[in-house]
Every structure is written in C-alpha cells, then in structure tokens.
Amino acid sequence: MLKASTSLELVRTVARIALTFMPVILISNAKSRSKMKYAALHGVPKSEESKAQALKQIRNRKWLLYGMLLVPMTLFWGTIVASLEKTPLTGRWRMIILSPEEEDEIASQLAGAGWYNAVTDILTQDGPPTIISNTDWRHVWVEETLRKLEATIPILTNEPRMYPQWFDENQDHPPLPPPAEFPLRPRPRASEYIRRMCEAICEKHRKKDLHDMPHSISGPPYSLLLVDKPDASNAFSYGFGPNGGGGIVVYSGFINDVLSRVPTIPEPPTRQQKSWWSQFFGGLFSSPPPLRHPTPTPEQTSELAILLAHELAHLVLSHHLESLSSTTVIIPGTISMLTDIIRVVIFPLTMLFGPFVNDAVAQLGKVGSGELMKVGEYCTNTRQEIEADVVSARLLAHAGFDARDAVKFWEVRAGRISECSRTDIEPAENKMVRKIMGATHPVDEMRIEALKRELSRWEAERLAALSRLISQRDGIRV
C-alpha cells in the first residue's frame, strides 16, 4: 500500500498540515505558560483547579503536536521500508517507490512500438535520427551478439544447477563466476499479488500448499535500434517490461571505432562458373555483384559483446525503474519536505523582513534543490554504472566470452571517449558534484577498480571451492 509513487506526496501533505498547526500550538502553549508565570510573580489569585486545567490543556496540545508530527514520520519511514529491496545478483539495497500496478502501466506503455516511439523522442532532441535498417550487416551482427548474451539470462536465475562445476580445475577456458548469493528473480506483478492472495484464501480451507509464483524473466527478447551517427561512439539502454518494452540503442560510431582498431577478416572472393552464353552476353543482362562487407573478428565481436552486456545488465537489473523512481519521486519528494521544514523553522525571522526576503529565500531554495537533484542523480548513476559492469562480466562469462577482456576494454575507453552511461550531467558538473561529495577519483577509475575486484573475487572463490573439493576427495580416500 505504501509502495507507490503517491506515498511521498501523501506524507508531504500530512507533514504540511502538521507544520501548519505547529506554530499555533507552540504559541498557545507559550502564552499559557506566560500567563501562569505572570500570575505567580504578581500574586494574581488563581484556583488550583484553574491551574490544573491550564496545565492539562498545555499537555493535551503538546501530545496533539507530537501525534501530528508522528503520523508523517511513521508514513515516511513506512514508505522507505516498504520500498526497500535488494538488487538481484549484487545484493545492493535500493528503493523503488513504484507499485506493481504502476510498473505494469510503464511496461504496457513501452511494449511493442511504444519503446521505439519513446526512444525516437529522445533521439530527436539532437535532430532527426538516421536509423540503420535491420537488414544491414551491422544490425545483423549486433543483433546476433545481443541474442547470444540474452540466452544466458535464464542461467542467472539458478546458477548452482546450471553450472555446478563452475570451479573446474581446467585452466584452459575463461573463468566462470561463482553462483550469486542473490539470484535473478522477476519483479512481482500486480496480477501475481492478486493470484497469491486468492490462493491463500482458497488454500486456507483446503489445507494445501500454495503454488509458487512464476519465475520467468519477462524481459528478453529486448528491442534493438542502430543509429547512424559516426561521431557518437557509445550506446544506451532504456525501458522496462516484456514485449520489447526494454531495449538498447547502439550508435554507428562505436561500430566504426571497433572495426578500425582491430583488423577485420577479409571476405574471400567468390568464383562462379560461367557458361559460354553468360561470357558473351552476361554483361548486358546480368545484375551487379552484391556489395561485400567486412567479416568481424572474434576480438571485434568480444568488444561489441562487452558494450552490449553492460547495457543489457542495466535492463536485467531494472535500472530504468530505479532511476525513474529516484528522479521523479524520491529525490523531489524528500527535498520538498526538507524545504517545508526549513521554511517553517526560519519563518519567524523571514516574516520580519517582508515579502522580498521571503521571495529570495524561496528562490534560494529552488537553486539548492536543483543542486541536490544533481548530486542525487550523480550518485544513482554512478552506482548503476559500477553495478552494470559487475553484472556484465557475469553475462559475458556465461555467454562464452572472456570477462577479463572487459577490464582492458574500459581502460582503453577511459578518458578518451564518453562513457556508456545514461546520465544527463555534463562532465564539468560531474567534477563539481564530486567536489561537493568529497570524491577525488573519476567514475571511470572507480568502475575499472570495481570490475577488477569482482574478477579477483571470482578467482579467490574458485580457489576456495577447489580446496574444499580436494579436501573432500582426500577424506573419501582415507
């Protein structure tokens, strides 16, 4: 009930009502105490009954104020607790203040052609985009790589069963990740909650066990769009939900960058047997030979897979919902409530200086709210980028790629092109936000270090698992 986008607005409304009556109650109690003190100092006769009545009124008003303040505080923390959840695969605590019904509505708006319409609106902010046809060899290459990565998503739901021998003693193949402590689970839908409640009511009388909720991930296959923009060497992910509600946009600049750095495999010329008729008259009636295209190498496909796995991790972890909840509900709602509290506290001072000072304070509050919004968005994006790198390594390993190549990939890209993030904050503003937070390391360095730590953890857990296996074997032999 409290896990909804309207919860914080309800909390804010209740808090505003409490803050409106707070000065009245405080002033009334102050007047009552002042009268009692004046009567005691000047010997004004007052009966014990009237004193007790005045003290009782003061206590009642005080408890009324406590109750009025307790209600919004209880609703606020109840909303926080109800919206807390652990991110799959990483176990990071996060808040998504969106009800299952609201998530279903978002997914339905983005399903089918809705995703393409939404992405087109984003792309048209920089002018009409040029879309690469899905018959283009670049689109085919990217789509094949994406589908290969998507095929590993079901593995994330039950890694111990899918890869029981992930710590194989054979060192010839790329490393596999240890099973995640928090496996991938689908986000609960509103229909599942209703079904669960109905089954609970029915099975209560039948004395039977409840059926488990379905554990199918409703994301793949994701949508894909290639945009012809040679000066943009990156990609971004967007959306949430089944039926193509989430997808990835890749710019041609990244494909050109990959193809230019690593030499491609030249396509062997095809020799066709020609008849004597075609030798004499073929030039008059034959069609021109089809255009050749370069054949991507395994190294180029690996670089493409690293970028796609990073964006795919954003979709798998529902980062779009988290960002939407953070930027439109959590941060604005919290800042608005803090602003209301500050304005009530400083109101006795500002009311003495007239409306001009009040307007200046309000404008200052808007500027401060904007800066706090930037800090909040920066923190959210930084966490998500690091988390997507860590989870993308798991996707790459299960798809047959070497996750260690991701470290080199991001090291090469760090500092020379824009990172593959979905933040709208400019680099100069990023630096200012880091100064405000006391952070000295750029985001690229933080991401690379987090990825290295994750791969080191894989190796440490692999050695520990091998040690346990060898100990068990020795125990059986003895």
C-alpha positions in Angstrom: 0.0 0.0 0.0 2.8 2.4 0.9 5.0 1.2 -2.0 3.5 3.7 -4.5 4.6 7.0 -6.2 1.8 8.8 -4.3 3.0 7.8 -0.9 5.6 10.6 -0.5 3.1 13.1 -1.7 0.7 11.8 1.0 3.5 12.1 3.5 4.2 15.7 2.4 0.6 16.7 2.6 0.2 15.3 6.1 3.5 16.9 7.2 2.4 20.3 5.8 -0.8 20.0 7.8 1.2 19.3 11.0 3.7 22.1 10.2 0.8 24.5 9.7 -0.6 23.8 13.2 2.7 23.6 14.9 3.3 27.3 15.3 -0.3 27.8 16.6 0.2 25.1 19.2 3.6 26.3 20.3 2.4 29.9 20.5 -0.7 28.8 22.5 1.4 26.9 25.0 3.9 29.7 25.3 1.0 32.2 26.1 -0.5 29.8 28.6 2.9 29.4 30.4 3.5 33.1 30.3 0.1 33.8 31.9 0.8 31.3 34.6 4.2 32.7 35.3 2.8 36.3 35.4 0.2 35.2 37.9 2.7 33.5 40.1 5.1 36.5 40.1 2.4 39.2 40.7 0.3 37.3 43.1 -2.8 37.1 40.8 -5.2 34.8 42.6 -5.9 31.6 40.7 -7.5 28.4 42.0 -5.7 25.1 41.9 -8.4 23.8 39.7 -7.8 26.5 37.0 -4.0 25.8 37.2 -4.6 22.1 36.7 -6.9 22.8 33.9 -4.3 25.1 32.2 -1.6 22.5 32.6 -3.9 19.8 31.2 -4.6 22.0 28.2 -0.8 22.5 27.7 -0.2 18.8 27.9 -3.0 18.0 25.5 -1.8 20.5 22.9 1.7 19.1 23.3 0.6 15.5 22.8 -1.5 16.6 19.9 1.6 18.2 18.3 3.6 15.0 18.9 0.9 12.9 17.3 0.6 15.2 14.3 4.4 15.0 13.8 4.5 11.3 14.4 1.9 10.5 11.7 4.0 11.8 8.7 7.2 10.4 10.2 5.6 7.0 10.5 4.2 7.2 7.0 7.6 8.3 5.7 9.6 5.5 7.3 6.9 3.0 6.4 7.2 4.1 2.8 11.0 3.7 2.9 10.8 0.2 4.4 8.1 -0.9 2.1 10.1 0.3 -1.0 13.4 -1.2 0.1 14.6 -4.2 -1.9 17.9 -6.0 -2.7 19.2 -5.7 -6.2 19.5 -9.1 -7.9 23.0 -10.6 -8.3 24.7 -7.8 -6.3 22.6 -7.5 -3.2 22.7 -3.7 -3.1 19.9 -2.1 -1.1 17.8 0.2 -3.2 14.5 2.0 -3.2 11.8 1.8 -5.9 8.7 3.7 -4.8 6.5 2.3 -7.6 3.6 0.0 -7.0 3.3 -3.2 -9.1 0.3 -1.5 -10.8 2.5 1.5 -11.8 5.2 -0.8 -13.0 2.7 -2.7 -15.2 1.5 0.6 -16.6 5.0 1.7 -17.5 5.6 -1.7 -19.1 2.4 -1.5 -21.1 3.3 2.0 -22.4 6.7 0.8 -23.6 5.6 -2.6 -25.0 5.7 -3.1 -28.8 6.0 0.1 -30.8 5.9 2.2 -27.6 9.6 1.6 -27.0 10.6 2.8 -30.5 8.4 5.9 -30.1 9.9 6.8 -26.7 13.5 6.2 -28.0 12.8 8.2 -31.1 11.6 11.1 -29.0 14.9 11.0 -27.1 17.0 10.8 -30.2 15.1 13.7 -32.0 16.4 16.1 -29.3 19.6 16.3 -31.3 17.8 16.3 -34.7 16.1 13.7 -36.8 18.0 10.4 -36.3 19.1 8.2 -39.2 18.1 4.6 -38.4 20.1 1.7 -39.8 18.0 -0.9 -41.4 17.6 -4.3 -39.7 18.8 -5.9 -43.0 22.1 -4.1 -42.8 25.0 -6.4 -41.9 25.9 -4.3 -38.9 22.4 -4.7 -37.5 22.6 -8.4 -38.1 26.0 -8.6 -36.3 24.8 -6.6 -33.3 21.5 -8.5 -33.0 23.2 -11.9 -33.1 25.6 -10.9 -30.4 22.8 -9.4 -28.3 20.7 -12.6 -28.6 23.7 -14.7 -27.6 24.0 -12.7 -24.4 20.3 -12.8 -23.8 20.4 -16.6 -23.9 22.4 -16.5 -20.6 19.8 -14.6 -18.6 17.9 -17.8 -17.5 21.2 -19.1 -16.1 21.2 -16.2 -13.7 18.1 -17.5 -12.0 19.7 -20.7 -10.9 23.5 -20.7 -11.4 24.2 -23.6 -9.0 22.1 -26.0 -11.0 23.1 -24.7 -14.4 26.9 -24.6 -13.7 27.6 -26.9 -10.7 31.2 -27.3 -11.7 32.0 -23.6 -12.2 35.3 -24.0 -10.4 36.6 -26.6 -12.9 40.3 -27.4 -12.4 40.9 -26.9 -16.1 42.5 -23.5 -16.7 42.2 -23.5 -20.5 38.8 -21.8 -20.6 37.8 -18.3 -19.4 36.8 -18.1 -15.8 33.2 -18.6 -14.7 31.6 -16.6 -11.9 30.7 -18.2 -8.6 26.9 -18.6 -8.0 25.4 -15.3 -7.0 24.1 -15.0 -3.4 21.1 -13.2 -4.7 19.9 -14.9 -7.9 17.9 -13.1 -10.5 14.2 -13.0 -9.8 11.4 -11.4 -11.7 9.8 -8.3 -10.3 6.4 -9.2 -8.7 3.5 -8.1 -10.9 0.2 -6.9 -9.6 -1.6 -9.9 -11.1 0.7 -12.2 -9.2 -0.1 -10.5 -5.9 -3.8 -10.9 -6.6 -3.4 -14.5 -7.5 -1.3 -15.1 -4.4 -4.0 -13.6 -2.2 -6.8 -15.6 -3.8 -4.8 -18.8 -3.5 -4.1 -18.0 0.2 -7.8 -17.6 0.9 -8.8 -20.7 -1.0 -6.0 -23.0 0.2 -6.6 -22.0 3.8 -9.7 -24.1 3.7 -8.3 -26.9 1.7 -5.1 -27.3 3.8 -2.9 -27.5 0.8 0.4 -25.9 0.0 0.5 -22.7 -2.0 1.8 -22.7 -5.6 5.0 -20.7 -6.1 4.9 -17.6 -8.2 6.2 -18.0 -11.7 9.9 -17.3 -12.1 10.2 -16.4 -15.8 12.1 -13.3 -16.6 9.7 -11.2 -18.8 12.4 -9.0 -20.4 14.0 -10.9 -23.4 14.0 -10.5 -26.3 14.9 -6.9 -26.0 14.4 -4.3 -28.7 17.4 -3.1 -30.7 18.0 0.1 -32.7 21.1 1.1 -34.6 21.5 4.8 -35.2 23.8 6.2 -38.0 25.9 8.7 -36.0 29.6 8.4 -36.7 30.6 11.0 -34.1 29.0 9.0 -31.2 31.0 6.0 -30.1 28.7 4.7 -27.4 25.3 3.2 -26.7 22.5 3.4 -24.1 19.7 1.3 -22.7 16.2 2.3 -22.0 12.9 0.8 -20.8 11.4 -2.0 -18.8 9.0 -4.8 -19.3 8.1 -7.6 -21.7 7.2 -7.5 -25.4 10.1 -5.3 -26.3 9.5 -2.8 -23.5 13.2 -2.5 -22.9 16.0 -2.2 -25.4 19.4 -0.9 -26.5 20.4 1.8 -28.9 23.8 1.5 -30.5 25.5 4.3 -32.4 27.4 3.5 -35.6 30.3 5.5 -34.3 31.1 2.7 -31.8 30.9 0.0 -34.6 33.2 2.1 -36.7 35.6 2.5 -33.8 35.7 -1.2 -33.1 36.2 -2.1 -36.8 39.0 0.5 -37.2 41.0 -0.6 -34.2 41.1 -4.4 -34.8 41.8 -5.6 -38.4 38.8 -7.4 -39.9 38.9 -10.7 -41.8 38.7 -10.0 -45.5 35.9 -11.8 -47.2 37.2 -14.4 -49.7 36.3 -13.7 -53.3 33.7 -16.0 -54.7 34.4 -17.5 -58.1 31.3 -18.6 -60.0 31.3 -20.9 -63.0 30.1 -19.0 -66.1 28.6 -20.6 -69.2 29.6 -19.6 -72.7 26.3 -17.7 -73.0 27.0 -15.6 -69.9 30.6 -15.0 -71.0 29.4 -13.3 -74.3 26.1 -11.7 -73.2 26.3 -11.6 -69.4 27.5 -8.0 -69.3 24.3 -6.9 -71.0 21.7 -8.6 -68.8 23.4 -9.6 -65.5 22.9 -7.7 -62.3 25.8 -6.1 -60.5 27.5 -8.2 -57.8 26.4 -7.7 -54.2 28.4 -5.3 -52.1 30.8 -7.0 -49.8 31.2 -6.2 -46.1 34.0 -6.9 -43.7 33.7 -10.1 -41.5 34.0 -9.2 -37.8 36.8 -11.0 -36.0 36.3 -12.7 -32.6 38.1 -9.8 -31.0 35.7 -7.3 -32.5 32.7 -9.4 -31.5 34.1 -9.6 -28.0 34.4 -5.8 -27.8 30.8 -5.4 -29.1 29.6 -8.0 -26.5 31.3 -6.1 -23.7 29.3 -3.0 -24.5 26.1 -4.8 -25.1 26.5 -6.8 -21.9 26.9 -3.6 -20.0 23.7 -2.1 -21.4 21.9 -5.5 -21.0 22.8 -5.5 -17.3 21.0 -2.2 -16.9 17.9 -3.8 -18.4 18.2 -7.0 -16.4 18.6 -5.1 -13.1 15.6 -2.7 -13.9 17.8 0.3 -13.5 15.3 2.4 -15.6 12.7 1.9 -12.9 15.2 2.8 -10.2 16.2 6.0 -12.0 12.6 6.9 -12.7 11.7 6.4 -9.0 14.7 8.3 -7.8 14.5 11.3 -10.1 10.7 11.8 -10.2 9.6 10.5 -6.7 12.3 10.0 -4.1 14.6 13.0 -4.6 12.0 15.7 -5.4 9.7 14.4 -2.6 12.4 14.4 0.0 13.8 17.8 -1.0 10.3 19.3 -0.9 9.7 18.0 2.6 13.0 19.3 3.8 12.3 22.7 2.2 9.0 22.9 4.0 10.6 22.1 7.4 13.4 24.7 6.8 10.9 27.4 5.8 8.8 26.7 8.9 11.9 26.9 11.2 13.2 30.2 9.7 9.7 31.8 9.2 9.9 33.8 12.5 13.0 35.5 11.0 11.8 35.9 7.4 8.4 37.4 8.3 10.1 40.3 10.0 11.7 41.4 6.7 8.7 41.3 4.4 7.9 39.5 1.2 11.1 40.4 -0.6 13.2 38.3 1.8 10.6 35.5 1.6 10.8 35.5 -2.2 14.7 35.5 -2.0 14.6 32.5 0.4 12.1 30.7 -1.9 14.4 31.3 -4.9 17.4 30.1 -3.0 15.5 27.0 -2.0 14.9 26.3 -5.7 18.5 26.7 -6.6 19.6 24.5 -3.7 17.0 21.9 -4.7 18.4 21.8 -8.2 21.9 21.2 -7.0 20.8 18.5 -4.6 18.9 16.9 -7.5 22.2 16.8 -9.5 24.0 15.2 -6.6 21.3 12.6 -6.2 21.2 11.7 -9.9 25.0 11.5 -10.0 25.1 9.1 -7.0 22.4 6.9 -8.6 24.1 6.8 -12.0 27.5 6.1 -10.5 26.2 3.1 -8.5 24.3 1.8 -11.5 27.3 2.1 -13.8 29.5 0.2 -11.4 26.8 -2.4 -10.8 26.2 -2.9 -14.6 29.9 -3.5 -15.1 30.0 -6.2 -12.4 26.9 -8.0 -13.7 28.0 -7.6 -17.4 31.1 -9.7 -16.5 28.8 -12.5 -15.4 26.8 -12.3 -18.6 30.0 -12.4 -20.7 31.3 -15.4 -18.9 28.2 -17.4 -19.3 28.0 -16.5 -23.0 31.5 -17.9 -23.6 33.4 -14.6 -23.7 36.4 -13.8 -21.5 35.2 -11.4 -18.8 38.8 -10.3 -18.2 38.8 -8.6 -21.6 36.3 -6.1 -20.2 39.0 -4.6 -18.0 41.2 -3.8 -20.9 38.1 -2.6 -22.9 37.1 0.0 -20.3 40.7 1.0 -19.7 41.1 1.9 -23.4 37.9 3.8 -23.5 38.5 5.7 -20.2 39.5 9.3 -20.7 39.3 9.4 -24.4 35.6 9.0 -25.2 32.4 9.4 -23.2 31.4 6.5 -21.0 28.4 4.4 -21.8 26.1 5.9 -19.2 22.7 7.4 -19.3 23.4 10.4 -17.2 22.5 13.9 -18.5 25.0 15.7 -16.2 27.8 17.4 -18.1 31.4 16.4 -17.2 32.1 19.8 -15.6 29.1 19.4 -13.4 30.2 15.9 -12.6 33.5 17.3 -11.3 31.7 19.9 -9.2 29.4 17.2 -7.7 32.4 15.0 -6.8 34.0 18.0 -5.0 30.7 18.5 -3.0 30.8 14.8 -2.1 34.5 14.8 -1.3 35.2 12.2 -4.0 38.6 12.6 -5.8 38.6 9.6 -8.2 36.8 9.9 -11.6 34.0 7.5 -12.3 36.0 5.6 -14.9 38.6 4.7 -12.4 36.0 3.6 -9.9 34.3 1.4 -12.4 37.6 -0.3 -13.5 38.6 -0.9 -9.9 35.2 -2.4 -9.1 35.5 -4.7 -12.1 39.0 -5.8 -11.1 37.8 -6.5 -7.5 34.9 -8.6 -8.9 37.2 -10.7 -11.1 39.6 -11.2 -8.2 36.7 -12.3 -6.0 35.9 -14.9 -8.7 39.4 -16.3 -8.6 39.5 -16.3 -4.8 36.2 -18.2 -4.5 37.3 -20.6 -7.3 40.5 -21.5 -5.4 38.5 -21.9 -2.2 36.0 -24.2 -3.9 38.8 -26.3 -5.4 40.4 -26.5 -1.9 37.2 -27.8 -0.4 36.8 -30.3 -3.3 40.3 -31.6 -2.8 39.8 -31.9 1.0 36.6 -33.9 0.4 38.4 -36.2 -2.0 41.2 -36.8 0.4 38.7 -37.5 3.2 36.9 -40.1 1.0 40.2 -41.8 0.2 41.1 -42.0 3.8 
